[in-house]
Amino acid sequence: MDQVEVFGYFKKHRWWALLIGVINLVGIVYGFYYYRDQFAGTPWFFWLFVPDSPLAVLWAELALLAYWLKRPSATLEALGYVGNVQVGLWTVYVLLAYAPSFGTLDFLSGGTLSLNTILLVGHAGMAALALILLEGLRQRREAGLSRVAWVGIAVAITYYLVNDALDYFGPDYTGFGCGLRPLTVPCDLSMEPTLAAVTFGLTLLGAVTLTVFTRPRRAT
């Protein structure tokens, strides 16, 4: 059993699947509530690019639900993988890079354990959640359904590259000054080039690892 199969186990085991599903659902509900102010200030036709974290988890939740209903979707699996890798690791980076603004590490110097510290752990867990989705895509490629898998991968990569572009170069409907990016991230122009590079880099990391980890295994 390799690493892809190890993580795939969690969607097959009933109680693990139930636990993951409930945790995801809580995160999705809280996440959409968290973005309520930005939804209010953004035209509806851009809403699909607003709630980065809860939407990434929603892709994964729908992919897992489709699997449990025996109607797996390569597109949902690919969106869930790239989204949770990119958004999960991006949020970890932001919470550490802007730690003084977020109070992320205050507990290390005797301060209280902030919500953002908990969010740091939760978003790191999103990257682990992504790994659960790899097995289905690899099985399709091994079964000769590479076209189906590649369509899903192409949709995921395209969506997240467009999302990244809008975050940094899109319209600023909320007057925040930094594109369509979440209102919660400080708009520090001196850090924008680095943050943009990290964002696009993580999307590419998700795309590359997705294609590598789902390669068909060699016959032994």
C-alpha angles and dihedrals in degrees: 000000000000129000094271091055091045092059092039088062091073094065092048099050109084100220095041089048091051093048093048091047093052093046090049092049092052090049093048094051094046091044095054089047089050090058095047095112093050092049088053092055098041127078112251094245089067096046092100088066099045111072100055101169102039091042092053090052090045090056089053093045091051091046091052092045090051089051092050090049088051092244101106119188122211091198094054091046092051093045090048093049099046092039097051094044093048101039095036096052093037091057091048089053093047094047090053098039091050095033095136091055094046099037087230096149100030091111090067090066097044098278128127126282102258129209088247090060089056090046088053090060093042093052092048085056089057089066089054091048089057092062091063089067098056099081096065094053092048091050090054092052091048091049092055094259094118092133091060091048094047093050089055092047092048092051091050095048093046094048094050095045089052089046091052092049092051092047092059106020104023130102118299102222095161097051091242094129101229110083122259095326120134114285091231095070114087113245099228107164092200090061098040098093091053093044092049091049091051091049097051090039092056091049089053090045089055091048095048096045090046092056093042098046093048096052111128113261118248116254112254 
